[in-house]
Amino acid sequence: MVVGITVGSGIFRTPGLIAGRLGRPSLTFIAWILGGAVSLIGAFIFAELSTRHPRAGGKYVYAGEAFGPRAAFAIGWLEVGIYSVAIAAIAVVCGEYLARLVGAAEALTRVFGVCFVLLLVGVNVAGVAFGRWTQNVASAAKVVALTGVIAVSALAGSGWRWASSSLPGAPTGLAVLGALALAFQPVLWTYYGYLDASKIAEEVVDPTRTLPRIFLWSIGLVTGLYLLLNAAFFNVLPLDRIAGSPLVAGEVMSRLFGAWAGSATALLALIVVVACLNANVFVTPRIVYGLARDGLGPRVLARVNAGGTPWAATLLVGALSLVLAATGSFSRLLSLAILLILVTDGFMVIVLFRLRRREPEAPFRMPLYPWLPWLFLTIYVLLLVAGAVDQPVLACVAAAALAAAYGIARLRPARSMKA
């Protein structure tokens, strides 16, 4: 389940972006390994939080338990913002892949992305789901595409003759640390999703022993898959061809078997990414619905239509995602989402510290406490500072969203909200 949630749209879209930012194959592999290690620490943190308070809602539930309804309000609506940015970013990727398939101009990418959001919002408002078969097709397509690229690259690749290559202007010295910090944005995006699996923690038999094994093995498998894929890419393509490519797997297949293979890979990737987009369009309004139901938002957002869909919440999320998809590129949307994730997930460490002081015992206690949570928080603070320095405009947008969520929470009377 953890592998299925984590391996999604990111691995199709981000490898070229990461390679381009780092400029060296060796640094690329370091970034993916570090991403797996940080994700494992985060998985342990959310495993303990979810077993302490096994309620639907996730982060805002934990924030409310630790700091009260105003904290729950701020974190909950920031989470809605993160998912809305994610929907927009994934929609832009869908637009990129569709444009590649039909041979459309790059200028139409955002138009296609907006159309995907409109389509899926309409489908979900009507109460019509894609269904289990669509998700099964998407999962099968993902497995076929990724394992196929690894296998054929190992057999038909030209060897690691580009392993020691570098891009012009590749970082050296202390600049490597800054480049790694920026490359960590798409790395974290690609690993993100593991924390959703912590929501099943209360259903796990003997969570104290089982949860560490689940996260260790699943994140280990994901990390191994990502390393194998990058090895496959470098076994076939030169670094300058990989860097910046929106679909490196398609470039690999085109190089080995011709344009038709690249188009087939793009089609498989599109199926996977559309399924991922639909899942986010389905889930995000449920967060809004939960906030409204718990008194952390306008009651109208808790209204449900005859098809069982929270229609007002879906329209709100759809409108926000449409604006973002129409105005932002994938890289900018990704950076904005990661800046907000660094804030909310970093705050979860503070939540854990407070809950531990209040009640030391829990069904599952993360190992090496408090050193691992402190390490996780330190890494996130450093990444946040690096992101703010490199992208001050996006940092200001993220800060404005944080200030708005906190300000509205302070203005609302606490008695009108419940965590």
N, C-alpha and C positions, 0 to 999 in steps of 0.2 A: 504493500500500500504506500509506504514512504517513497519507494522508487517510482511508482506510478505517478504520484503527486509531484515529485520534484522534477523528473525528466519531462519537460514540456516544450514550450515554444523557445525558451532561452537558448538551448543548445544548438538549435538551428540558426539562430540569428547572431549570437554574441561572439563566437570564436574569432571571426575576422576583426571585430572591433577590439577585442583584447590583444590580439597579435599586433594590430596596428599601433596601439598605445604603448606596447612594451618594446617592439622593434627587434626582439631576439627570441628564437625558439626556446632557449633555456629559461628565460624569464617567464615565458608563457606557461611552461610546465610548473614553475615555482608558484605562480599565481593560482593555478588550478588546485595544487596540493594544499596551499594555505587556505583556499576557499573551503575545501572539504574539512580541514581541521577546525576552522571557525564555526562552520555549520554544525559540526558534531557538538561543540560546546553549547551552541544555541539550542540544539535539540534537547540536551540534558536539562537546560534551564526551563524550557517550556514543558518538558515531561513532568518536572516537579510541580510547576504551577498548575497544570491541568489535573494532576491527581489530587492536589490540595482542594481545588474548586472545580469539580467536573460538571460545569454548567455550560450550555450553549452560549456563545458570544465571544469567547476567547479573551483577547487582551483587555477589553474594557471591563470585563467581569473581574479580572485579576486586579486591575487598577482600582476599581470600586471597593473591592474587599480590603485593599491596603490603605487607600487614601480617601475613600468616600465618593459620593455621587458626582461631585464636580470633576474629579480626576477621571472618572469613568466617562463622563460626557466628552471631555477634551480628547481622550485617547480614542473613544469610539468614533467620533467624527473625523479625527485624523486618519483612522483606519479606512473609513469610507472614502476619504480623499485619495489614499494610497491605491485602493482597488480601482477607483475611477481612472486614475492616471495609468494604472496597469492595463485596464480595458482599452484606453486610447492607444497605448504603446503597442499592444498586441494587434489592435485593429490596423495600425499603420503597417505592421509586419505583414498582415494578411493582404493589404493593398500592394505592398512591394512584390509579394509572390504572385498575386494575380496579374499585376502589370508585367512581370517577367514571362508568365505563361502566355498572355495574349499579345505580347510585343507592344504594349502601350507605352506612352511617354512617361518619364519619371514624374512629371508634373501632375499626373493623374493618380499618383499613389495615395495622397491624402483623400482625394475624392472617393476612391475605392474603399479606403479605411472608414470614412464616414458612412458609406453605404452598408458596409458590414455591420456597423453599430446599429444603424436604423433597422436593418433586417432582423437582427437577433433581439433587439429590444421589442420590436413588434411581435416576434414569435413568442417571447416570454410573457408579454402582457396578455396575449391571447390565451395563455395557459397551455401552450403547445410546446412540449419538450422535443429535442432531437431524438430522444429515446436511447435505450440501452444499446441497440445495434450500432448506432452512430458512434457512440463512445468506444465500442469494441473495435469498429473499423479503424478509428483514430489510433487506438492503442496498438493494433496490429500493424498499421502503417508506420508508426513510430519505431517499432521493433525492427520491421523489415528495412526501413531506410537506414537506421543507425548501424545495425549489425552488418547490413549489406555493404555499407561504405567501408567499415573496418576490414571485412573479409576480402573484398576485391582490391583494396588498397595494399593489403599485405601481400597478395599474390601478384598483382600487376603493377605495383608502384615501381618507381625508379630508384629507390633507396634513399638514404638520408644524406644525399649530397648537398642539401641546403641546411643541414643542421647547424652549421657554424656561420650561417649568413646573418646579416643584420640590415636594417633599413637605414637610409641616410638620416642622421639626427637622432639615432637611437640613444636613450639615456645612458649616462655613465656616472660613476662615482655616487655622490649623494642624490643625484637626480633620479637614480634608480628607485629610491624609496618613494619619491613623489609619483613616479610613473606607476609603481605597483599600487599605490593608494588609489589612483584614478582608475586603473584597470580593475581594481577590486569591485567597482560599481557593477559592471556587467557580470563579473564572477559571482557576486552575491545574488544578483538577479537570477542567474542560471541555477544556483543551488536553492533558491528560496522556494518554499512550499513544504519543507520538512516539518515546520511547526504546526501545520494543519493536521498532521497525523497524530500529534499529541492529544488531540481531542478525543481519541478513542482509548485513552490511557485507562479510564475507569472500567473498560471492558476486557482488559488484558489480565490473564491469569498470572498471579504472583508478580505484580508489576515491579517490585523491588529488584528481582533478578532478571525478568524478561525484558523490561524496557531498555536497559543499557545494551542488551544484545541486539534488540530490534534496530536501534539507532546506529550502533556500531557497524553492524553488517550492512544495513541498507545504505547508509551514507558512504561506507567503504566501497560498496558496489557502484554507487553513482560516481564517486571519485575515480574509480578504476575505469568506468565507461568513458568519462570525460577525457582521461589521459590517453586511453586507446584511440579515441576519435581524433584528438590532436596529433597523436603519432601518425595516424592514417593520413591526415591532411598534409603533414610535412613530408610524408613518404611519397607524395604525388605532386604537390604544388610548391613552387618557390614562395618565399615569405612575402614578396611584394604582391603576389597574386592572392594570397590568403588575406593579407591586411585590408581591412575595410570592406571585404566582400559580405553582402547581406545573406548569402547562402553558400557557405564554403562546401558543404556536402554536395550541392549541385555542381559547383565548379569542379570538384574531384571527379564526379561521374561524367561530366562533359569531357574532361581531359582524357579519361580512360576509354570511353565508349561513344563519344560524339554528343551532339546537341540534344538528341532525343532522350538520352539517359539523364542529362541535366534537367530537362523539362519534366521527366517522370519523377525525379527526386523533388523538384519544386512542387509538383502536384501532391505528392505524399506529405511534404512539409505543410502545404496549405491546408490539407485535411486535418492534420494534427493541430495546427495553430487555430483554425476555426473552431475546433472542438474545445480548445483551451479558452478561446474567447467566449464561447457560449457558456462554459462552466463559470467564468467570472461574472458574466452578465446575469446568470442565474443566482449566484451566491451573494453578490454584493448587496442587492436590494434586501436580502434577508437580514443583513447586518443593520441596515437602516430600519427595517421593520422591528428588529429586536430592540434597538435604541428607543424607537417611538413607543413600543409596548411597555418598556421599562421606565417611561417617563423622562427619557433623555433626549426627546425630540418631539416635534409637533404630532399630535395624535392622528392627523390625517394620513401620515406616512405609514400607519399601521393598518390601513384599510386593505382588504383582500377582496378580489373579484370572484366570480363564480367558478373560475378555473383554478382557484387556489393561489393565484399570484398576487403579491403585494404591489398592486398596479401603480399607486402613487409613488412608492419608493423606487420602482423600476423606471418610471418616467424621470424622476429626479436624477438618478444615476445615469440614465441614458443621455439626458440633456448635458450634464457636466462632461461626460465622456465624449460627446459629439464636439463640444467646443474645444476640448483638448486635442482630439484627433485631427481637427481641422486646422489647428494653429501650431502644432508641435511636431518636430521630427522624432524618430525613434530614440536617438541618442539623448536629446534633451528631455524627453518624457521619462526615459529610463533613469537619468541622473536625478530628476525631481523625485521620482518614486523612491529611489535609494536614499536620498537625503531624509525624507520623511520616515523611512523604515529605520534608519540609524537612530533617529530620535525616539520613536515609539518602542523599538526593541531594546535600545539601551535603557530606557526607562523601566522596562520589565525587570532588569537586574536590580534596580532600586526597589521595585515592588517585592522581588524575592527576598531581599535583605530584610525588609520590614516584616514580611510574613514569617520569616524564620525567627526573628526576634520575638514575635508575638506567640508563635507556636513552633518550637523546634522540631517536633515529630511530624512526619508526613508519610503517606503510603509509599512514595518514592522520594529518595533524597539523592540529589546529584552528587557525583564523586568529587573529591578534592575541593570541597567548599571551605572557605570562600575564595580560594585562589583562582579557580577557573572562571567564576562570575566576574571577578575583578579584571582578569585578563581580557575577557569578552568586552566588558565595558570600556576598558582602556583602548582596545583596538577600534571600537565603534566611535569613541570620541576623537581619536586621531584621524580616522577616515572622514568624520564629519568636518573637522577643521580643514583637512586637505581639500575636500570637496567645496567648502565655502570659499577658500582662497582661490581655487581654480575656476569656480563658476559662481561668482558673486551675485549675478542676477537671479539664478535659480535658487541660491541660498536665501536671497531676500524673499522670494516667493514662498519658499518653505517656512521661513521665519514668520511671514505674514499669516500663513495658514495656521501655524502654531499659536500665534498671538490671537488670531480671531477665535480659534477653538477655546483657548483659555479665557479670553475676555468674555465671550458669551456665557461660558460656564460660570464665571464670577457674577455676571449680571442676573443669572437665573437663581431664584431662591432655592436653597438646598431641599426644602421640604416638598418642592414640586417634582423632585427627581428621586429615583431610587436606583441603587446600584445592583 
